[in-house]
């Protein structure tokens, strides 16, 4: 592994604008604050962690129709010291953005670790580098393909 490709999905629409499930009350977040504060805070934490990583890192951000708020995400990304690009999703919703993440991942370099993440994960400043170190350790130890799957259980 010679580097990391972070593929982040973002959506800065209000919860009430997002989907039928949201409106019906089937989907609840533990965080009850503004969606804008949550997403921007999470993107900032990821950029901070990417900037601290000593390995080569590149970021691709796939945005799901944030509209006028997209500039807020772009402003945070300008603070990223690594290579990054922002893609506006043509379709809308979870399925389209997940599909686009997969397409980008499949076209990536074979020597990169892929980190596919959503916009509601807070990252410790060393998270990206620690995941890379863990991947390298387990790959060397087991001499096989390894997947690192950070789990975001809000109740632990």
Secondary structure, DSSP 4 states (H G I P E B T S, - for coil): --EEEEEEEE--S-HHHH-HHHHHT----S--S-HHHHHHHHHHHHHHHHHH-SSEEEEEEEE---GGGHHHHHHHHTT-SSEEEEEE-SS-SHHHHHHHHHHHHHTS-TTEEEEEEETT----TTHHHHHHHHHHHHHHHHTS---------TT-
